[in-house]
């Protein structure tokens, strides 16, 4: 934790209660706390969320 900076990925790896837990630590994108790979996992485009929301609403009807 002490080795993380504004330029290192803060994606957790493993269980925080188990020895060996760590953060990714790869270089981050300019505007993200995560590297490119983990940013893609963390942030879902709005269009995908909207489509999922519409599908859910259609099922309820």
Biopython code that builds the backbone (N, CA, C, O; Angstrom):
import numpy as np
from Bio.PDB.StructureBuilder import StructureBuilder

atoms = [
    (1, "UNK", "N", (0.829, -1.194, 0.000)),
    (1, "UNK", "CA", (0.000, 0.000, 0.000)),
    (1, "UNK", "C", (0.870, 1.254, 0.000)),
    (1, "UNK", "O", (0.527, 2.253, -0.632)),
    (2, "UNK", "N", (1.950, 1.200, 0.681)),
    (2, "UNK", "CA", (2.840, 2.365, 0.764)),
    (2, "UNK", "C", (3.551, 2.623, -0.562)),
    (2, "UNK", "O", (4.043, 3.728, -0.786)),
    (3, "UNK", "N", (3.614, 1.625, -1.446)),
    (3, "UNK", "CA", (4.310, 1.769, -2.724)),
    (3, "UNK", "C", (3.409, 2.334, -3.821)),
    (3, "UNK", "O", (3.899, 2.667, -4.900)),
    (4, "UNK", "N", (2.101, 2.449, -3.568)),
    (4, "UNK", "CA", (1.188, 2.967, -4.580)),
    (4, "UNK", "C", (1.353, 4.476, -4.723)),
    (4, "UNK", "O", (1.560, 5.190, -3.742)),
    (5, "UNK", "N", (1.257, 4.943, -5.961)),
    (5, "UNK", "CA", (1.319, 6.381, -6.232)),
    (5, "UNK", "C", (0.135, 6.743, -7.123)),
    (5, "UNK", "O", (-0.715, 5.899, -7.407)),
    (6, "UNK", "N", (0.081, 7.990, -7.559)),
    (6, "UNK", "CA", (-0.969, 8.423, -8.484)),
    (6, "UNK", "C", (-0.813, 7.760, -9.848)),
    (6, "UNK", "O", (-1.741, 7.779, -10.657)),
    (7, "UNK", "N", (0.331, 7.184, -10.104)),
    (7, "UNK", "CA", (0.630, 6.588, -11.406)),
    (7, "UNK", "C", (0.607, 5.057, -11.390)),
    (7, "UNK", "O", (0.957, 4.432, -12.391)),
    (8, "UNK", "N", (0.199, 4.438, -10.266)),
    (8, "UNK", "CA", (0.147, 2.976, -10.208)),
    (8, "UNK", "C", (-1.287, 2.493, -10.029)),
    (8, "UNK", "O", (-2.076, 3.096, -9.302)),
    (9, "UNK", "N", (-1.605, 1.398, -10.706)),
    (9, "UNK", "CA", (-2.952, 0.832, -10.683)),
    (9, "UNK", "C", (-3.300, 0.339, -9.281)),
    (9, "UNK", "O", (-2.515, -0.362, -8.641)),
    (10, "UNK", "N", (-4.476, 0.714, -8.822)),
    (10, "UNK", "CA", (-4.920, 0.349, -7.476)),
    (10, "UNK", "C", (-5.963, -0.761, -7.481)),
    (10, "UNK", "O", (-6.758, -0.872, -6.548)),
    (11, "UNK", "N", (-5.963, -1.589, -8.539)),
    (11, "UNK", "CA", (-6.904, -2.707, -8.618)),
    (11, "UNK", "C", (-6.459, -3.787, -7.627)),
    (11, "UNK", "O", (-5.328, -4.265, -7.715)),
    (12, "UNK", "N", (-7.327, -4.184, -6.683)),
    (12, "UNK", "CA", (-6.941, -5.188, -5.689)),
    (12, "UNK", "C", (-6.797, -6.574, -6.319)),
    (12, "UNK", "O", (-7.555, -6.946, -7.214)),
    (13, "UNK", "N", (-5.829, -7.314, -5.843)),
    (13, "UNK", "CA", (-5.556, -8.660, -6.318)),
    (13, "UNK", "C", (-5.672, -9.626, -5.135)),
    (13, "UNK", "O", (-4.822, -9.623, -4.244)),
    (14, "UNK", "N", (-6.715, -10.446, -5.128)),
    (14, "UNK", "CA", (-6.887, -11.428, -4.067)),
    (14, "UNK", "C", (-7.738, -10.923, -2.918)),
    (14, "UNK", "O", (-8.393, -9.884, -3.014)),
    (15, "UNK", "N", (-7.716, -11.671, -1.841)),
    (15, "UNK", "CA", (-8.504, -11.396, -0.640)),
    (15, "UNK", "C", (-7.667, -10.574, 0.338)),
    (15, "UNK", "O", (-6.575, -10.999, 0.712)),
    (16, "UNK", "N", (-8.157, -9.405, 0.759)),
    (16, "UNK", "CA", (-7.375, -8.564, 1.677)),
    (16, "UNK", "C", (-7.068, -9.232, 3.015)),
    (16, "UNK", "O", (-6.157, -8.805, 3.725)),
    (17, "UNK", "N", (-7.808, -10.259, 3.359)),
    (17, "UNK", "CA", (-7.584, -10.929, 4.640)),
    (17, "UNK", "C", (-6.600, -12.096, 4.536)),
    (17, "UNK", "O", (-6.312, -12.761, 5.531)),
    (18, "UNK", "N", (-6.089, -12.339, 3.333)),
    (18, "UNK", "CA", (-5.180, -13.465, 3.116)),
    (18, "UNK", "C", (-3.794, -12.938, 2.744)),
    (18, "UNK", "O", (-3.667, -11.969, 1.995)),
    (19, "UNK", "N", (-2.770, -13.582, 3.271)),
    (19, "UNK", "CA", (-1.403, -13.190, 2.938)),
    (19, "UNK", "C", (-1.188, -13.290, 1.430)),
    (19, "UNK", "O", (-1.679, -14.217, 0.785)),
    (20, "UNK", "N", (-0.469, -12.352, 0.888)),
    (20, "UNK", "CA", (-0.229, -12.321, -0.545)),
    (20, "UNK", "C", (-1.122, -11.331, -1.267)),
    (20, "UNK", "O", (-0.946, -11.093, -2.462)),
    (21, "UNK", "N", (-2.082, -10.752, -0.554)),
    (21, "UNK", "CA", (-2.940, -9.724, -1.154)),
    (21, "UNK", "C", (-2.061, -8.566, -1.606)),
    (21, "UNK", "O", (-1.125, -8.173, -0.909)),
    (22, "UNK", "N", (-2.375, -8.021, -2.789)),
    (22, "UNK", "CA", (-1.626, -6.872, -3.306)),
    (22, "UNK", "C", (-2.474, -6.114, -4.318)),
    (22, "UNK", "O", (-3.593, -6.518, -4.635)),
    (23, "UNK", "N", (-1.939, -5.033, -4.808)),
    (23, "UNK", "CA", (-2.595, -4.249, -5.846)),
    (23, "UNK", "C", (-1.836, -4.458, -7.143)),
    (23, "UNK", "O", (-0.655, -4.806, -7.129)),
    (24, "UNK", "N", (-2.513, -4.246, -8.268)),
    (24, "UNK", "CA", (-1.925, -4.477, -9.583)),
    (24, "UNK", "C", (-0.570, -3.785, -9.716)),
    (24, "UNK", "O", (0.437, -4.445, -9.970)),
    (25, "UNK", "N", (-0.534, -2.466, -9.549)),
    (25, "UNK", "CA", (0.734, -1.741, -9.586)),
    (25, "UNK", "C", (1.230, -1.355, -10.971)),
    (25, "UNK", "O", (2.249, -0.672, -11.072)),
    (26, "UNK", "N", (0.549, -1.764, -12.051)),
    (26, "UNK", "CA", (0.954, -1.345, -13.395)),
    (26, "UNK", "C", (0.731, 0.152, -13.566)),
    (26, "UNK", "O", (0.052, 0.776, -12.750)),
    (27, "UNK", "N", (1.294, 0.728, -14.615)),
    (27, "UNK", "CA", (1.098, 2.155, -14.900)),
    (27, "UNK", "C", (-0.367, 2.434, -15.198)),
    (27, "UNK", "O", (-1.050, 1.620, -15.820)),
    (28, "UNK", "N", (-0.846, 3.593, -14.748)),
    (28, "UNK", "CA", (-2.251, 3.955, -14.947)),
    (28, "UNK", "C", (-2.437, 4.830, -16.173)),
    (28, "UNK", "O", (-1.496, 5.429, -16.693)),
    (29, "UNK", "N", (-3.698, 4.881, -16.620)),
    (29, "UNK", "CA", (-4.083, 5.834, -17.652)),
    (29, "UNK", "C", (-4.107, 7.215, -16.997)),
    (29, "UNK", "O", (-4.143, 7.318, -15.771)),
    (30, "UNK", "N", (-4.088, 8.247, -17.785)),
    (30, "UNK", "CA", (-4.030, 9.617, -17.264)),
    (30, "UNK", "C", (-5.150, 9.949, -16.276)),
    (30, "UNK", "O", (-4.899, 10.598, -15.261)),
    (31, "UNK", "N", (-6.371, 9.519, -16.557)),
    (31, "UNK", "CA", (-7.521, 9.956, -15.762)),
    (31, "UNK", "C", (-8.143, 8.845, -14.931)),
    (31, "UNK", "O", (-9.311, 8.946, -14.555)),
    (32, "UNK", "N", (-7.403, 7.797, -14.637)),
    (32, "UNK", "CA", (-7.978, 6.652, -13.944)),
    (32, "UNK", "C", (-7.056, 6.166, -12.831)),
    (32, "UNK", "O", (-5.837, 6.309, -12.919)),
    (33, "UNK", "N", (-7.645, 5.593, -11.789)),
    (33, "UNK", "CA", (-6.814, 4.980, -10.748)),
    (33, "UNK", "C", (-6.353, 3.576, -11.152)),
    (33, "UNK", "O", (-5.645, 2.906, -10.401)),
    (34, "UNK", "N", (-6.769, 3.138, -12.358)),
    (34, "UNK", "CA", (-6.468, 1.784, -12.821)),
    (34, "UNK", "C", (-5.677, 1.794, -14.121)),
    (34, "UNK", "O", (-5.697, 2.778, -14.861)),
    (35, "UNK", "N", (-4.982, 0.697, -14.396)),
    (35, "UNK", "CA", (-4.306, 0.526, -15.676)),
    (35, "UNK", "C", (-5.371, 0.344, -16.766)),
    (35, "UNK", "O", (-6.558, 0.229, -16.460)),
    (36, "UNK", "N", (-4.953, 0.319, -18.015)),
    (36, "UNK", "CA", (-5.923, 0.205, -19.113)),
    (36, "UNK", "C", (-6.777, -1.049, -18.992)),
    (36, "UNK", "O", (-7.993, -0.993, -19.172)),
    (37, "UNK", "N", (-6.155, -2.166, -18.690)),
    (37, "UNK", "CA", (-6.913, -3.427, -18.582)),
    (37, "UNK", "C", (-7.979, -3.347, -17.487)),
    (37, "UNK", "O", (-9.140, -3.681, -17.726)),
    (38, "UNK", "N", (-7.594, -2.909, -16.300)),
    (38, "UNK", "CA", (-8.543, -2.862, -15.192)),
    (38, "UNK", "C", (-9.581, -1.756, -15.366)),
    (38, "UNK", "O", (-10.695, -1.872, -14.856)),
    (39, "UNK", "N", (-9.231, -0.684, -16.082)),
    (39, "UNK", "CA", (-10.217, 0.350, -16.394)),
    (39, "UNK", "C", (-11.344, -0.232, -17.237)),
    (39, "UNK", "O", (-12.513, 0.094, -17.028)),
    (40, "UNK", "N", (-10.993, -1.096, -18.191)),
    (40, "UNK", "CA", (-12.026, -1.723, -19.022)),
    (40, "UNK", "C", (-12.934, -2.615, -18.191)),
    (40, "UNK", "O", (-14.122, -2.734, -18.488)),
    (41, "UNK", "N", (-12.399, -3.234, -17.170)),
    (41, "UNK", "CA", (-13.217, -4.072, -16.292)),
    (41, "UNK", "C", (-14.098, -3.223, -15.373)),
    (41, "UNK", "O", (-15.234, -3.593, -15.076)),
    (42, "UNK", "N", (-13.572, -2.093, -14.929)),
    (42, "UNK", "CA", (-14.271, -1.282, -13.932)),
    (42, "UNK", "C", (-15.356, -0.392, -14.512)),
    (42, "UNK", "O", (-16.383, -0.173, -13.869)),
    (43, "UNK", "N", (-15.146, 0.122, -15.710)),
    (43, "UNK", "CA", (-16.062, 1.106, -16.268)),
    (43, "UNK", "C", (-16.805, 0.537, -17.461)),
    (43, "UNK", "O", (-16.197, 0.134, -18.453)),
    (44, "UNK", "N", (-18.127, 0.509, -17.357)),
    (44, "UNK", "CA", (-18.975, 0.001, -18.427)),
    (44, "UNK", "C", (-19.548, 1.182, -19.201)),
    (44, "UNK", "O", (-20.079, 2.113, -18.596)),
    (45, "UNK", "N", (-19.450, 1.158, -20.535)),
    (45, "UNK", "CA", (-20.012, 2.280, -21.307)),
    (45, "UNK", "C", (-21.502, 2.466, -21.039)),
    (45, "UNK", "O", (-22.227, 1.498, -20.807)),
    (46, "UNK", "N", (-21.948, 3.708, -21.072)),
    (46, "UNK", "CA", (-23.348, 4.032, -20.785)),
    (46, "UNK", "C", (-24.302, 3.316, -21.729)),
    (46, "UNK", "O", (-25.388, 2.918, -21.309)),
    (47, "UNK", "N", (-23.930, 3.141, -22.984)),
    (47, "UNK", "CA", (-24.831, 2.488, -23.945)),
    (47, "UNK", "C", (-25.133, 1.053, -23.528)),
    (47, "UNK", "O", (-26.257, 0.587, -23.712)),
    (48, "UNK", "N", (-24.169, 0.356, -22.981)),
    (48, "UNK", "CA", (-24.389, -1.013, -22.516)),
    (48, "UNK", "C", (-25.335, -1.007, -21.324)),
    (48, "UNK", "O", (-26.232, -1.846, -21.244)),
    (49, "UNK", "N", (-25.145, -0.069, -20.391)),
    (49, "UNK", "CA", (-26.035, 0.032, -19.235)),
    (49, "UNK", "C", (-27.454, 0.349, -19.675)),
    (49, "UNK", "O", (-28.412, -0.213, -19.144)),
    (50, "UNK", "N", (-27.594, 1.248, -20.645)),
    (50, "UNK", "CA", (-28.927, 1.625, -21.118)),
    (50, "UNK", "C", (-29.627, 0.438, -21.761)),
    (50, "UNK", "O", (-30.813, 0.218, -21.517)),
    (51, "UNK", "N", (-28.911, -0.334, -22.583)),
    (51, "UNK", "CA", (-29.521, -1.508, -23.216)),
    (51, "UNK", "C", (-29.957, -2.527, -22.178)),
    (51, "UNK", "O", (-31.038, -3.105, -22.296)),
    (52, "UNK", "N", (-29.142, -2.751, -21.176)),
    (52, "UNK", "CA", (-29.487, -3.703, -20.118)),
    (52, "UNK", "C", (-30.712, -3.226, -19.347)),
    (52, "UNK", "O", (-31.575, -4.023, -18.979)),
    (53, "UNK", "N", (-30.778, -1.931, -19.109)),
    (53, "UNK", "CA", (-31.921, -1.365, -18.402)),
    (53, "UNK", "C", (-33.206, -1.524, -19.216)),
    (53, "UNK", "O", (-34.258, -1.843, -18.662)),
    (54, "UNK", "N", (-33.120, -1.302, -20.521)),
    (54, "UNK", "CA", (-34.292, -1.464, -21.385)),
    (54, "UNK", "C", (-34.763, -2.915, -21.413)),
    (54, "UNK", "O", (-35.964, -3.182, -21.373)),
    (55, "UNK", "N", (-33.826, -3.843, -21.480)),
    (55, "UNK", "CA", (-34.187, -5.267, -21.473)),
    (55, "UNK", "C", (-34.889, -5.648, -20.173)),
    (55, "UNK", "O", (-35.864, -6.400, -20.189)),
    (56, "UNK", "N", (-34.401, -5.138, -19.062)),
    (56, "UNK", "CA", (-35.028, -5.424, -17.775)),
    (56, "UNK", "C", (-36.438, -4.867, -17.720)),
    (56, "UNK", "O", (-37.352, -5.527, -17.225)),
    (57, "UNK", "N", (-36.618, -3.659, -18.223)),
    (57, "UNK", "CA", (-37.941, -3.024, -18.220)),
    (57, "UNK", "C", (-38.919, -3.799, -19.099)),
    (57, "UNK", "O", (-40.098, -3.905, -18.760)),
    (58, "UNK", "N", (-38.449, -4.340, -20.221)),
    (58, "UNK", "CA", (-39.295, -5.113, -21.108)),
    (58, "UNK", "C", (-39.740, -6.414, -20.456)),
    (58, "UNK", "O", (-40.869, -6.855, -20.670)),
    (59, "UNK", "N", (-38.884, -7.027, -19.676)),
    (59, "UNK", "CA", (-39.219, -8.284, -18.986)),
    (59, "UNK", "C", (-40.290, -8.068, -17.930)),
    (59, "UNK", "O", (-41.119, -8.946, -17.689)),
    (60, "UNK", "N", (-40.273, -6.900, -17.304)),
    (60, "UNK", "CA", (-41.206, -6.601, -16.221)),
    (60, "UNK", "C", (-42.627, -6.428, -16.761)),
    (60, "UNK", "O", (-43.596, -6.764, -16.080)),
    (61, "UNK", "N", (-42.750, -5.908, -17.972)),
    (61, "UNK", "CA", (-44.079, -5.656, -18.554)),
    (61, "UNK", "C", (-44.824, -6.893, -18.769)),
    (61, "UNK", "O", (-45.957, -6.855, -19.251)),
]
sb = StructureBuilder()
sb.init_structure("model")
sb.init_model(0)
sb.init_chain("A")
sb.init_seg("    ")
for serial, (resi, resn, name, xyz) in enumerate(atoms, 1):
    if name == "N":
        sb.init_residue(resn, " ", resi, " ")
    sb.init_atom(name, np.array(xyz, "f"), 0.0, 1.0, " ", f" {name:<3s}", serial, name[0])
structure = sb.get_structure()
